[in-house]
């Protein structure tokens, strides 16, 4: 079996287990809301919505009466086939998909300007090839009062923890290139630096234990060389964020006129993820951008805890 095939198998395993593991690790204590309640506090679910990539775990199921459309990478039938036999997956929760994404512009795919009251994307933005293009598409799909709700992995508490945080300039560069594939260098970093903590792909603040790479460096070299010869798509975490780095990026994209969405509400990390909503009419982040930049460095430096 080639290194490329091994990589894809392991990558699918990570993608297929990240959401069940997150749900398991973020069970609420008496002092904190459930994940669902927290997300619902960020928007009004009574309007017309679009949920992107819900897979087997929709936040606003059609079956519960929500007026929502679904965009995913496979049809419902193919999603059921993909997750057949997977642990912690209820195939009955997979709902009919309205739009099947080919990885291109979701605005071009859906074609409904100023249509939705809200858009939800949980653990989606870090996979995008063109982050700015994705946010811009969501902005144009939302009506004037619409809200974009994002659940984003905090790199400090997941397999990305040893990788550097992404910057606004990198996001602008990907958009300038109209990137539709992750670059060979990005895939190299995904394989070379992703890690586990005591065998887990995600954890919560305060967890300790030994870190270990889950792929040998030669695998990264082999895939990097292969991708220079063949145009293939690999689903990776192209972007890494801490809470402050993400807020800073969204602020800067607004300030330079790249987007018109601003931070509406924000919730700090619970488990391995943080939550943010964006809208056109918001006053934006309440934290000064210099302080956000300083916090980003501090958050990055606080990542590694060894047992």
N, C-alpha and C positions, 0 to 999 in steps of 0.2 A: 504494500500500500504506500502511496506517495506521501511526502510531507504535507502537501496541499490537502489531501483527503483527511489525514489525521487532524490537521488544523480545523477543518470544517466540522468534523465530528465533535471535537472538544468545544468549539465555539457554539455549536447548536446546543450542546449540553448546558453551557453557561446561560445562554439566552432562555432556554426552556425552564431553568430552575430559579432564575433570579427573582421572578415575581412571587412564586410560592414561598421562597425563603424570606423575602421582605415582609410578606404578610404575616408569616410566622413570628418574625422577630419584632414586629411593631404592634403586638397585641397591647391594648391600652392598660396602663395602671389606673388606680383610682384617681390619680392626679392629672391624667392627660386624656384627651379625647381619642376616639378611635380614628383610624386612618380615614375611613369614609366620612365621619363627621367633620374632621378637619378639612378635607377637600370640599365638602359641601358648604362649609362656611365661607368659601372664596368666591362663590357665584350663586346665581339664582337658577335652579334646575327646572323651573316651570316653563322656560322658553324653549325655543328650537335649538337643538345642540348638534354638535359633531364630535364624536369620540374617535380619536386616532389610535389605532393599534391596541384595542382592548383585549384581543386574543380570546383567552378563556376566562377573563376576569373583568367584565365590563363594570364601570362605576355607575353608569346610568342605563340599566338594561331596558330594552324595549318591552321585555316581558313584565316589567314593573310599571309600565304605563308612561315612561318618559318619551317625549317627542324628540327622538334622536336618530341621526344617521351615523353609520359606521364606515370608517375607512381602515382597511387592513392590507397586509401584504399577500393574503391568500383568501380564497372564498371560504364560506363557512364549512362546506364539505371537505375542502382540503385542510382546513385547520383541525377539523375533527380527526382526520386521518393522521395528521402530523402528531397530535397529542394522544392518540389512542394508546392506552396502556401506561401513560406517563403518571407518576405519583402526584397526588394532591391536585389533580385536574378533574373537574366535573365537566364532561363533554356537553352536558345539557345547557351549560351556561354560555356556550358559544352561539352567538346569534347571527342572523343573516347579515352579510356584508353588502353595503350599498355601493362602495367604491373600492376597487382593487388597485392598489398602488404599484406602479412599476419602478418606483424610486425617483421619478421625475417630479415636476411641479404639481402640488396638490391643487393649486388654483386652476391650472389648465385642465386637470383631471375632472374636477367638480364643476368649474365654470359658473359659480354662483357668487357674484360680487355682493358684498354687504348683506349677506343672507342669514347668518347665524347669530343667535344671542350669546352663545358660548361655544368654545372649543376646548376639549380636554385632551391632553397628551401626557400620558404617564410613562416615564422612562423611554422617551422617543427622541428628544432633541440631541442627546449625546450620540445617537447613531447617524444623524443626518450628514450627508456629504457637503451640503451647502446650508449651514446653520442659518445664516442671514436670509437666504432665499426661503427657507421654511417659515421663519417668523414673519417675513413680509407677505407670504401667501396667506398665512393665518389672519394677518391684519386686514387684508383685502376681502377675505371671506366673512369677516365679522361685520355686523352693522355698527352704526356710530356709537351705540351703548354696549357693544359686545365685549366679552371678557375671555381672555386666553388663560387657561389654568394649566400649570405645569407641575408635575412631580419629577424631581431631578435627583439622580444619585449623587451623593456627597462622596467625592473621591477619597476622602480620608477613611471611609468605612466600607470599602469595597475593593475588588481586585485591581482597581486603577491606582491604588494609594501610592505606589512608587513612581508614578508618572507625573510630569510637570503639569501645572494647571494651564488651561488654554487662555489665549489673550484675544483682545479685540482685533488686533492686527492680523492674527492668523485667520480669524473668522472673515474679515474683510478680504483677505487674499483668496480664500476658497470661493467666495462669491465672485470676485473679479475673474477667476478662472472658470466660472460656471461649472464647478466640479460636480461630476456625476459618478465618480468612482473615488474611493479612498485611495490615497497615494501609496505607492510601495513603502515609502518611509513610515507612514502612519501604521501600516500593517506590521512592519518590522517592530515598531515600538509596542504594538499590541501583544505580539508574541514574546518579545524579549523581556518585557518588564511587568506584565501582569502577574499577580501573585495570589496566594491563598494565605489565610491566617488560621493555623490549626486545621487546615483542610476546608475551611469555609470560604465562599466567594463574597460574602457580605457579613458585616457584623455591626455592633452598636458602640457608641462612645463608652469608653471605659473597659472594653474587652481587651485582653492581652493575649499573649501566645506568640508562637514563633511564626514568622513569615517565611514563605518559600516560593520560589518561582515554579510555575506549573509547566513551563516548556523550556527545553535546553536552547541555548543561544544559537546553535547550529540550525535549529528549525527556523528561527527568524531569518537567518541568512539565506536558507534555501528558498523560503517563500518570497523574500525580497528579490532574489535573482529570477525566480519563476515569473513574478509579476511584471518584470521588465520585458519579458518575451511574450506574455499572453495577457489580453485584456479581460480580466475576470473581476467580478464583484465579490468582496468579502465584507460581511456585516461585522463591524467593530465598534467599539467606543472611540469615536474619532475625537471627541471633546471631553475634557476633564474639568470639573468645577468643584470649588468649595462654595459655601453660601455667599461669602463676600465677593469672590471673583465673578460669580454669575451676576450678582446685583450690579457690580461695576460695569460689566460688559453691556448689560441691558441699558444702563444709564448712558454709557458712552455712545452706543448705537443711536440712542434718541438724540443726544446732544449734537451729534454731527449730522443729523438729518437722515440717517439710513433707515430708521423706522419711526413710526408715530405712536407706538405703544409705549406706555410707561408703567413702572411698578405701581400696582394698585394695592396689593397686600402681600405680606411675606410671613412665612412661618419657619422658624429655625429647624434644624435637623432633628428628626425622630428616627431612631434606627439608622439605616444607611441612606436616608433621603430627606430633602427639604422641599418646600412647597412655595409657589409664587403665582400670583395672578397679575395680568397685565391688561391695561385698557387704554383707550385713546383719550379719555377725559381725566385721567388721574394726575395728581400733582407730582408723582414720581417718588423715588427713594428718599427717605428722610435723613439718610446718612451721607455726609460729605464724601465726595469721590476720593479725596486724599486719604481719609480715614478708611474707606473701603479698601484702597490699595494696601494700606498698612496692615489691615486685618487679614487680607489675603495672604500676605507673607507670613504672618503669625500662624494662620490656620495651616498653611503648607508646612511650616516648620514643626508643628505639633502632631504630625501624622504618626510617626513611628513610636510605638510603645512595645518594648520587648519584655517578655516574662522573665 
